[in-house]
Amino acid sequence: IVSEGMRRQLEPAAARDIDQYGRNNDAVFRAFVELSRERDGYAPAWIVDASKDPYRMLWLLRSGHVNLRVLHAVRDPRGFISSSIRLAGDEGRLPRMVFHHAMRKSVLWGYLNRQIAQMCARFLPAASYTIVRYEDLAMRPHAVLEPIVRSLGLAFEPGVVAGFRNGSHAVAGNPMRHDRRGIEIDETWKQSLPAICRVIAQAMTLPIRGRFGY
């Protein structure tokens, strides 16, 4: 819960906007819970918000209207850059285009992860913030997920690891729900990412990546 001291640091207009933002989201979350109760016969104990926007997280934190736990998922910056190059369709393009892409994504990786970590350190109790490394989750899903689930007051069901694509309640839906593969690590970047991109990623993320064990 956000203290009154935190609210007093805001300009009145900003405080009103953030308060209304929190109320609006709380209303949406409550409506979703009721819809789930009507459809499935039970209400979810927690709702997963996968929007990945640090400023949305900050507004929800500062509003004081949402009981928020943050799972900060982070990946090796070289893997992140390789994946973004592939998704953008930049593979095989001119070297200078891939070079510029690697620079932009390295800056983005450092900026976003630093922002999330700093926001959570300032506005969240330590017990409500968990860093989840992609590599750890992909290689040891049971070991990573079980303590997280139990910290939320829920019973861990090992079967969810094998059937994690089933029963998705995402509002828009994710195309990957149609993929039937299990949890597996993707480290193709070790072969496909150009050496110059690796050097860029390592150099430009150096100030922050050690915080996440990279």
Backbone as JSON, one array per atom type, in Angstrom:
{
  "sequence": "IVSEGMRRQLEPAAARDIDQYGRNNDAVFRAFVELSRERDGYAPAWIVDASKDPYRMLWLLRSGHVNLRVLHAVRDPRGFISSSIRLAGDEGRLPRMVFHHAMRKSVLWGYLNRQIAQMCARFLPAASYTIVRYEDLAMRPHAVLEPIVRSLGLAFEPGVVAGFRNGSHAVAGNPMRHDRRGIEIDETWKQSLPAICRVIAQAMTLPIRGRFGY",
  "N": [[0.85, -1.19, 0.0], [0.54, 2.22, -0.79], [2.09, 4.85, 0.91], [0.96, 7.85, 2.64], [2.94, 9.72, 2.56], [4.27, 9.18, 0.16], [2.32, 9.94, -1.65], [2.21, 12.68, -1.19], [4.44, 13.61, -2.44], [3.78, 14.05, -5.01], [2.55, 16.22, -7.58], [-0.6, 17.92, -7.23], [-2.41, 17.57, -9.45], [-1.25, 15.41, -10.8], [-1.38, 13.5, -8.8], [-4.15, 13.15, -8.6], [-4.71, 12.11, -11.14], [-3.28, 9.69, -11.08], [-4.5, 8.43, -8.94], [-7.1, 8.1, -10.0], [-6.49, 6.48, -12.14], [-5.64, 4.17, -10.82], [-8.06, 3.47, -9.54], [-9.7, 2.98, -11.78], [-8.42, 0.76, -12.95], [-8.63, -1.05, -10.86], [-11.39, -1.44, -10.88], [-11.68, -2.71, -13.35], [-10.21, -5.06, -12.9], [-11.72, -6.21, -10.84], [-14.1, -6.67, -12.19], [-13.26, -8.58, -14.0], [-12.65, -10.68, -12.27], [-15.21, -11.27, -11.31], [-16.45, -12.07, -13.68], [-14.97, -14.37, -14.24], [-15.78, -15.88, -12.08], [-18.47, -16.28, -12.64], [-18.33, -17.69, -15.06], [-16.54, -19.87, -14.65], [-17.03, -20.79, -12.12], [-15.45, -20.2, -9.97], [-13.37, -17.77, -8.31], [-10.42, -16.18, -9.4], [-7.47, -16.07, -7.41], [-5.37, -14.39, -7.89], [-4.5, -12.02, -10.43], [-2.8, -12.02, -13.46], [-0.94, -9.52, -14.84], [0.39, -8.88, -17.79], [1.49, -6.7, -19.1], [3.96, -5.41, -19.19], [4.89, -2.8, -19.02], [6.83, -0.42, -17.52], [5.99, 2.07, -16.53], [3.26, 1.87, -16.31], [3.21, -0.01, -14.26], [4.38, 1.58, -12.25], [2.43, 3.6, -11.87], [0.29, 2.07, -10.96], [1.42, 1.11, -8.59], [1.8, 3.51, -7.16], [-0.75, 4.42, -6.91], [-2.03, 3.05, -4.89], [-4.28, 1.44, -4.9], [-4.14, -1.14, -5.73], [-3.15, -4.4, -4.94], [-0.07, -5.31, -5.4], [2.25, -7.57, -6.78], [5.43, -7.98, -8.06], [6.88, -9.69, -10.7], [9.81, -9.78, -12.07], [10.89, -10.44, -15.06], [13.8, -11.33, -16.72], [16.29, -11.48, -19.28], [19.36, -12.79, -20.63], [21.17, -10.19, -22.11], [22.26, -10.56, -24.65], [20.83, -12.71, -25.71], [18.33, -11.49, -25.7], [18.7, -9.43, -27.59], [19.29, -10.91, -29.89], [16.86, -12.28, -30.25], [15.13, -10.12, -30.68], [16.13, -9.08, -33.06], [15.55, -11.17, -34.78], [12.73, -11.24, -34.6], [12.13, -8.77, -35.66], [12.76, -9.14, -38.25], [15.28, -8.55, -39.18], [17.41, -10.18, -39.69], [20.05, -11.12, -41.78], [20.17, -8.72, -43.07], [21.88, -5.64, -44.06], [25.09, -5.32, -42.52], [25.5, -2.93, -41.05], [22.91, -2.18, -40.38], [22.08, -4.21, -38.67], [23.96, -3.77, -36.72], [23.2, -1.19, -35.75], [20.69, -1.87, -34.79], [21.37, -3.62, -32.72], [22.65, -1.83, -31.0], [20.54, -0.07, -30.28], [18.77, -1.85, -29.01], [20.33, -2.76, -26.92], [20.6, -0.47, -25.36], [17.89, -0.15, -24.71], [17.39, -2.52, -23.24], [19.03, -2.13, -20.97], [17.93, 0.28, -19.97], [15.15, -0.27, -19.45], [15.26, -2.45, -17.62], [16.72, -1.33, -15.52], [14.98, 0.77, -14.78], [12.68, -0.64, -13.88], [13.75, -2.12, -11.71], [14.62, -0.03, -10.02], [12.24, 1.38, -9.51], [10.74, -0.56, -8.16], [12.35, -1.01, -5.94], [12.04, 1.37, -4.62], [9.26, 1.7, -4.17], [8.07, -0.69, -3.42], [7.68, -3.34, -1.01], [10.42, -5.48, -0.18], [9.75, -8.2, -0.22], [7.77, -8.35, -2.07], [8.78, -8.27, -4.55], [10.28, -10.01, -7.14], [12.96, -11.3, -8.94], [13.13, -12.95, -11.98], [15.03, -14.97, -13.81], [15.24, -15.69, -17.22], [16.76, -17.87, -18.2], [17.08, -19.51, -15.94], [14.41, -20.15, -15.38], [13.67, -21.52, -17.73], [15.35, -23.74, -17.69], [15.0, -24.9, -15.18], [12.15, -25.15, -14.4], [10.3, -26.08, -12.39], [11.69, -25.67, -9.97], [11.98, -22.9, -9.97], [9.37, -21.87, -10.22], [7.84, -22.97, -8.11], [8.51, -21.79, -5.45], [7.66, -19.19, -6.0], [4.91, -19.43, -6.5], [4.06, -20.43, -4.02], [4.68, -18.29, -2.39], [2.62, -16.61, -2.98], [0.58, -17.62, -1.6], [-0.59, -19.86, -2.64], [-1.19, -23.27, -3.67], [1.28, -25.29, -5.12], [1.07, -26.84, -8.22], [2.5, -29.39, -9.83], [1.78, -30.29, -12.38], [1.16, -28.08, -13.92], [3.4, -27.19, -15.2], [3.94, -28.91, -17.36], [1.54, -28.56, -18.72], [1.34, -25.83, -19.29], [0.43, -24.19, -21.34], [-2.23, -24.55, -21.51], [-5.59, -23.52, -20.78], [-5.4, -20.7, -20.85], [-6.08, -17.37, -19.84], [-5.74, -14.99, -21.06], [-6.57, -11.72, -22.12], [-6.44, -10.72, -24.8], [-5.31, -12.88, -25.98], [-2.63, -15.06, -26.84], [-0.63, -15.84, -29.6], [1.2, -17.91, -29.22], [-0.03, -19.76, -27.68], [-0.95, -21.76, -29.24], [1.18, -23.27, -29.82], [2.56, -26.37, -29.12], [4.8, -27.15, -27.77], [6.83, -27.86, -24.87], [8.26, -26.22, -21.94], [11.27, -24.87, -22.81], [14.71, -24.03, -23.2], [15.98, -21.39, -25.2], [18.79, -20.85, -26.82], [19.87, -20.08, -29.21], [21.13, -17.83, -29.97], [23.8, -18.03, -29.38], [24.98, -19.17, -31.55], [23.96, -17.75, -33.72], [24.04, -14.96, -33.34], [25.83, -12.19, -34.44], [29.34, -11.59, -33.81], [30.08, -8.92, -33.32], [27.72, -7.83, -32.38], [27.44, -9.15, -29.98], [29.59, -8.09, -28.57], [28.81, -5.41, -28.45], [26.46, -5.63, -26.92], [27.47, -6.64, -24.48], [29.18, -4.55, -23.72], [27.53, -2.24, -23.6], [25.58, -2.86, -21.77], [26.89, -3.27, -19.46], [26.92, -1.62, -17.06], [24.57, -2.41, -15.69], [23.89, -5.12, -16.03], [25.2, -6.92, -14.34], [23.8, -6.81, -12.02], [21.76, -8.56, -12.38], [22.95, -10.95, -12.62], [24.4, -11.43, -14.97]],
  "CA": [[0.0, 0.0, 0.0], [1.33, 3.44, -0.89], [1.93, 5.71, 2.07], [0.57, 9.23, 2.35], [4.15, 10.46, 2.22], [4.53, 9.02, -1.27], [1.34, 10.73, -2.4], [2.49, 14.1, -1.05], [5.53, 13.97, -3.33], [3.22, 14.28, -6.33], [1.74, 17.41, -7.82], [-2.01, 17.57, -7.05], [-3.04, 17.06, -10.68], [-0.7, 14.08, -11.06], [-1.92, 12.6, -7.78], [-5.53, 12.84, -8.98], [-4.69, 11.23, -12.31], [-2.81, 8.37, -10.66], [-5.56, 7.85, -8.12], [-8.17, 7.66, -10.88], [-5.95, 5.35, -12.9], [-5.71, 3.0, -9.95], [-9.47, 3.1, -9.37], [-10.2, 2.4, -13.03], [-7.86, -0.57, -13.1], [-9.23, -1.89, -9.83], [-12.73, -1.78, -11.35], [-11.52, -3.7, -14.42], [-9.78, -6.32, -12.29], [-12.85, -6.79, -10.11], [-15.05, -7.17, -13.18], [-12.68, -9.8, -14.54], [-12.82, -11.71, -11.25], [-16.63, -11.67, -11.29], [-16.71, -12.8, -14.91], [-14.39, -15.7, -14.06], [-16.62, -16.61, -11.13], [-19.7, -16.68, -13.34], [-18.04, -18.64, -16.12], [-15.81, -21.06, -14.21], [-17.47, -21.22, -10.81], [-14.52, -19.8, -8.9], [-12.7, -16.49, -8.56], [-8.97, -16.3, -9.29], [-6.88, -15.37, -6.27], [-4.47, -13.37, -8.44], [-4.59, -11.74, -11.86], [-1.48, -11.74, -14.04], [-0.91, -8.41, -15.79], [1.62, -9.08, -18.56], [1.64, -5.55, -19.99], [5.41, -5.17, -19.3], [5.17, -1.37, -19.09], [7.26, 0.0, -16.18], [5.25, 3.22, -16.03], [1.97, 1.34, -15.84], [3.5, -0.58, -12.95], [4.6, 2.67, -11.3], [1.16, 4.25, -11.56], [-0.49, 1.16, -10.11], [2.06, 1.12, -7.28], [1.6, 4.78, -6.46], [-2.17, 4.69, -6.68], [-2.44, 2.45, -3.63], [-5.55, 0.73, -5.05], [-3.91, -2.51, -6.23], [-2.17, -5.21, -4.21], [0.78, -5.67, -6.53], [3.5, -8.32, -6.67], [6.13, -7.83, -9.34], [7.8, -10.71, -11.17], [10.65, -9.08, -13.05], [11.52, -11.43, -15.94], [14.94, -10.74, -17.42], [17.03, -12.45, -20.1], [20.69, -12.37, -21.07], [20.97, -9.18, -23.14], [22.61, -11.08, -25.98], [19.67, -13.46, -26.16], [17.27, -10.52, -25.96], [19.0, -8.74, -28.84], [19.14, -11.88, -30.99], [15.43, -12.53, -30.44], [14.49, -8.93, -31.26], [16.57, -9.0, -34.46], [14.79, -12.18, -35.52], [11.32, -10.83, -34.67], [12.03, -7.59, -36.52], [13.08, -9.53, -39.62], [16.53, -7.9, -39.59], [18.45, -11.15, -39.99], [20.48, -11.14, -43.16], [20.25, -7.38, -43.64], [23.21, -5.06, -44.07], [25.72, -5.35, -41.2], [25.32, -1.69, -40.3], [21.55, -2.16, -39.85], [22.1, -5.1, -37.51], [24.77, -3.05, -35.73], [22.36, -0.16, -35.14], [19.64, -2.56, -34.04], [21.99, -4.12, -31.49], [22.9, -0.68, -30.12], [19.26, 0.4, -29.76], [18.19, -2.84, -28.09], [21.18, -2.79, -25.73], [20.17, 0.68, -24.55], [16.55, -0.44, -24.21], [17.52, -3.55, -22.2], [19.55, -1.51, -19.76], [17.0, 1.3, -19.45], [13.94, -0.86, -18.89], [15.54, -3.24, -16.43], [17.1, -0.41, -14.44], [13.78, 1.46, -14.32], [11.84, -1.56, -13.11], [14.42, -2.43, -10.45], [14.63, 1.15, -9.17], [10.87, 1.66, -9.09], [10.33, -1.55, -7.16], [13.13, -0.78, -4.72], [11.53, 2.56, -3.93], [7.84, 1.71, -3.84], [7.55, -2.01, -3.06], [8.43, -4.12, -0.02], [11.33, -6.44, -0.84], [9.09, -9.5, -0.37], [6.81, -8.29, -3.17], [9.53, -8.12, -5.81], [11.08, -11.2, -7.44], [13.62, -11.34, -10.24], [13.06, -14.28, -12.59], [15.89, -15.06, -14.99], [14.71, -16.57, -18.26], [17.55, -19.09, -18.3], [16.76, -20.35, -14.79], [13.05, -20.63, -15.55], [13.61, -22.48, -18.83], [16.09, -24.96, -17.37], [14.52, -25.48, -13.92], [10.85, -24.5, -14.18], [9.7, -26.44, -11.11], [12.44, -25.03, -8.89], [11.75, -21.45, -10.01], [7.96, -21.53, -10.07], [7.22, -23.4, -6.85], [8.55, -20.77, -4.39], [6.86, -18.02, -6.39], [3.51, -19.77, -6.29], [3.81, -20.55, -2.58], [4.74, -16.95, -1.8], [1.33, -15.99, -3.23], [-0.42, -18.3, -0.79], [-1.24, -20.86, -3.48], [-0.57, -24.59, -3.72], [1.95, -25.53, -6.4], [0.64, -28.05, -8.92], [3.55, -29.7, -10.81], [1.23, -30.51, -13.72], [1.03, -26.84, -14.71], [4.6, -27.0, -16.01], [3.74, -29.63, -18.62], [0.35, -28.05, -19.41], [1.27, -24.39, -19.05], [-0.25, -23.49, -22.43], [-3.66, -24.81, -21.41], [-6.38, -22.7, -19.87], [-4.98, -19.31, -20.82], [-7.16, -16.4, -19.69], [-5.29, -13.71, -21.59], [-7.68, -10.99, -22.72], [-6.3, -10.69, -26.25], [-4.83, -14.17, -26.46], [-1.26, -15.06, -27.34], [-0.51, -16.87, -30.64], [2.04, -19.02, -28.77], [-0.84, -20.79, -27.0], [-1.18, -22.83, -30.2], [2.41, -24.06, -29.88], [2.39, -27.45, -28.15], [6.05, -27.5, -27.12], [6.93, -27.57, -23.45], [9.21, -25.17, -21.6], [12.63, -25.23, -23.24], [15.56, -22.86, -23.33], [16.39, -21.01, -26.55], [20.08, -20.17, -26.8], [20.4, -20.07, -30.58], [21.95, -16.63, -30.15], [25.22, -18.38, -29.25], [25.48, -19.47, -32.89], [23.45, -16.87, -34.76], [24.27, -13.53, -33.11], [27.18, -11.78, -34.88], [30.28, -11.28, -32.73], [30.05, -7.49, -33.02], [26.52, -7.58, -31.59], [27.73, -9.63, -28.63], [30.47, -7.11, -27.95], [27.98, -4.24, -28.17], [25.56, -5.95, -25.81], [28.24, -6.74, -23.25], [29.73, -3.24, -23.35], [26.51, -1.23, -23.32], [24.76, -3.26, -20.62], [27.8, -3.54, -18.34], [26.57, -0.97, -15.78], [23.37, -2.92, -15.04], [23.61, -6.55, -16.16], [25.71, -7.66, -13.19], [22.75, -6.84, -10.99], [20.88, -9.69, -12.67], [23.76, -12.16, -12.73], [24.91, -11.65, -16.32]],
  "C": [[0.88, 1.24, 0.0], [1.05, 4.34, 0.3], [1.49, 7.1, 1.65], [1.77, 10.07, 1.98], [4.48, 10.36, 0.75], [3.57, 9.88, -2.09], [1.67, 12.22, -2.33], [3.64, 14.55, -1.93], [5.03, 14.32, -4.73], [2.52, 15.64, -6.4], [0.26, 17.02, -7.71], [-2.67, 16.98, -8.28], [-2.55, 15.65, -10.98], [-1.26, 13.07, -10.06], [-3.36, 12.2, -8.11], [-5.58, 11.87, -10.15], [-4.29, 9.8, -11.92], [-3.85, 7.67, -9.81], [-6.7, 7.33, -8.98], [-7.74, 6.47, -11.72], [-6.03, 4.07, -12.08], [-7.14, 2.53, -9.75], [-10.03, 2.43, -10.62], [-9.7, 0.97, -13.22], [-8.43, -1.54, -12.07], [-10.62, -2.34, -10.26], [-12.66, -2.85, -12.45], [-11.14, -5.05, -13.84], [-10.94, -7.0, -11.57], [-13.89, -7.36, -11.08], [-14.56, -8.48, -13.79], [-12.86, -10.96, -13.56], [-14.27, -12.21, -11.24], [-17.0, -12.47, -12.54], [-16.16, -14.23, -14.81], [-15.25, -16.53, -13.11], [-17.89, -17.12, -11.81], [-19.43, -17.79, -14.35], [-17.47, -19.96, -15.61], [-16.23, -21.57, -12.84], [-16.51, -20.91, -9.67], [-13.85, -18.48, -9.31], [-11.2, -16.67, -8.44], [-8.45, -15.5, -8.11], [-5.98, -14.23, -6.73], [-4.74, -13.22, -9.93], [-3.19, -11.39, -12.36], [-1.63, -10.64, -15.07], [0.43, -8.49, -16.52], [1.9, -7.91, -19.5], [3.1, -5.12, -20.16], [5.77, -3.68, -19.39], [5.59, -0.87, -17.7], [6.47, 1.19, -15.64], [3.82, 2.86, -15.65], [2.14, 0.75, -14.44], [3.65, 0.52, -11.9], [3.29, 3.35, -10.91], [0.3, 3.36, -10.67], [0.09, 1.12, -8.7], [1.71, 2.38, -6.5], [0.13, 5.09, -6.2], [-2.64, 4.15, -5.34], [-3.72, 1.64, -3.71], [-5.38, -0.74, -5.46], [-2.85, -3.19, -5.37], [-1.26, -5.86, -5.24], [2.0, -6.47, -6.08], [4.16, -8.26, -8.03], [7.07, -9.0, -9.56], [8.59, -10.08, -12.32], [11.41, -10.13, -13.87], [12.61, -10.77, -16.76], [15.71, -11.84, -18.14], [18.42, -11.9, -20.41], [20.53, -11.36, -22.21], [21.32, -9.65, -24.55], [21.48, -11.92, -26.55], [18.51, -12.55, -26.51], [17.47, -9.84, -27.3], [18.81, -9.69, -30.03], [17.68, -12.13, -31.3], [14.76, -11.33, -31.1], [14.89, -8.73, -32.71], [15.76, -9.97, -35.31], [13.33, -11.76, -35.68], [11.13, -9.64, -35.6], [12.32, -7.92, -37.98], [14.37, -8.92, -40.12], [17.66, -8.88, -39.87], [18.79, -11.1, -41.48], [20.54, -9.76, -43.8], [21.68, -6.86, -43.58], [23.79, -5.04, -42.66], [25.49, -4.09, -40.39], [23.92, -1.59, -39.71], [21.45, -3.05, -38.61], [22.88, -4.45, -36.38], [23.93, -2.01, -35.0], [21.24, -0.78, -34.31], [20.19, -3.04, -32.7], [22.25, -2.99, -30.51], [21.61, -0.21, -29.48], [18.71, -0.56, -28.71], [19.04, -2.98, -26.82], [20.81, -1.65, -24.78], [18.81, 0.4, -23.92], [16.6, -1.46, -23.08], [17.98, -2.93, -20.89], [18.57, -0.54, -19.13], [15.8, 0.67, -18.77], [14.21, -1.64, -17.61], [15.97, -2.39, -15.25], [15.87, 0.3, -13.88], [12.92, 0.57, -13.43], [12.46, -1.82, -11.74], [14.38, -1.23, -9.5], [13.24, 1.5, -8.66], [10.43, 0.71, -7.99], [11.07, -1.36, -5.85], [12.57, 0.4, -3.93], [10.11, 2.4, -3.42], [7.26, 0.36, -3.43], [8.34, -2.61, -1.91], [9.27, -5.17, -0.75], [10.65, -7.77, -1.1], [8.12, -9.52, -1.54], [7.48, -8.16, -4.53], [10.44, -9.32, -6.0], [11.66, -11.09, -8.84], [13.6, -12.77, -10.75], [13.93, -14.26, -13.85], [15.34, -16.1, -15.96], [15.44, -17.91, -18.28], [17.23, -20.05, -17.14], [15.37, -20.97, -14.94], [12.97, -21.72, -16.62], [14.29, -23.8, -18.47], [15.56, -25.67, -16.12], [13.15, -24.9, -13.57], [10.22, -24.82, -12.83], [10.37, -25.67, -9.97], [12.2, -23.53, -8.82], [10.31, -21.11, -9.67], [7.39, -21.87, -8.69], [7.32, -22.36, -5.74], [7.74, -19.52, -4.72], [5.39, -18.27, -6.09], [3.19, -19.82, -4.79], [3.86, -19.2, -1.89], [3.43, -16.18, -2.0], [0.21, -16.66, -2.45], [-1.17, -19.37, -1.55], [-0.5, -22.19, -3.39], [0.06, -24.78, -5.1], [1.51, -26.86, -6.98], [1.66, -28.36, -10.02], [3.03, -29.87, -12.24], [1.14, -29.25, -14.56], [2.26, -26.6, -15.56], [4.44, -27.68, -17.36], [2.57, -29.04, -19.41], [0.2, -26.55, -19.3], [0.58, -23.61, -20.16], [-1.77, -23.68, -22.38], [-4.34, -23.81, -20.49], [-5.96, -21.26, -19.78], [-6.19, -18.39, -20.71], [-6.74, -15.01, -20.18], [-6.43, -13.03, -22.33], [-7.6, -11.04, -24.24], [-5.91, -12.04, -26.81], [-3.43, -14.05, -27.04], [-1.13, -16.15, -28.39], [0.3, -18.09, -30.19], [1.24, -20.09, -28.03], [-1.12, -21.97, -27.93], [0.05, -23.71, -30.38], [2.36, -25.11, -28.79], [3.7, -27.85, -27.47], [6.01, -27.16, -25.63], [7.89, -26.41, -23.21], [10.61, -25.64, -21.98], [13.43, -23.96, -23.47], [15.96, -22.64, -24.8], [17.69, -20.22, -26.43], [20.73, -20.19, -28.18], [21.27, -18.85, -30.84], [23.45, -16.96, -30.08], [25.84, -18.74, -30.6], [25.11, -18.39, -33.9], [23.79, -15.39, -34.57], [25.69, -13.16, -33.53], [28.05, -11.34, -33.7], [30.22, -9.81, -32.34], [28.84, -7.14, -32.15], [26.72, -8.06, -30.14], [28.58, -8.62, -27.87], [29.68, -5.85, -27.56], [27.1, -4.48, -26.95], [26.32, -5.99, -24.49], [28.74, -5.39, -22.78], [28.64, -2.28, -22.88], [25.62, -1.59, -22.14], [25.6, -3.51, -19.37], [27.37, -2.87, -17.03], [25.42, -1.62, -15.02], [23.29, -4.44, -15.04], [24.14, -7.37, -15.01], [24.7, -7.78, -12.07], [21.84, -8.05, -11.16], [21.66, -10.98, -12.91], [24.29, -12.46, -14.11], [26.28, -10.98, -16.48]]
}
